[in-house]
Amino acid sequence: MKTSPAGIAFIKSVESLRLKAYQDSGGVWTAGYGHTRDVKKGDTITLPTAERWLRGDLASAELDVTRLVTVHLAQHEYNALVSFAYNVGTDIDADTKAEGLGASTQLRKLNDSDYNGAAAEFQKWNKDNGKIVSGLTRRRAAESALFEAS
């Protein structure tokens, strides 16, 4: 399964495009559509670079969601989970020890076919460094709504 064009548009809308490196709410240098790998202060990129990074980061998130989820997903559910994984990751972060989708109650519930329970878990992921971030609260509500769409 691949993220649909609507799913890519959704991710672009919640990530926003930034061609100059900035620090996100957790202090991580970021550019493009939420890309963080090898981004440093002062970096500037082009739109084609942002698009290339998005495709690469999406491919990684798609592989991880496909690897981790053992139940059937509708396209809208898949899109929501890829957006989530794109943002929080899927494994335990070596630096911060933060857990991603792979170690989450959300994944356990989903793989137990508790789709409603999995949808409710999105809202719990609205913090960065222990602080509630309004942008993450909005994003999680949007991801949950996308996941539950029919």
Secondary structure, DSSP 8 states (H G I E B T S, - for coil): ----HHHHHHHHHHH--EEEEEE-TTS-EEEETTB-TT--TT-B--HHHHHHHHHHHHHHHHHHHHHH--S---HHHHHHHHHHHHHH-SS--TTT----GGG-HHHHHHHTT-HHHHHHHGGG--EETTEE-HHHHHHHHHHHHHHH--
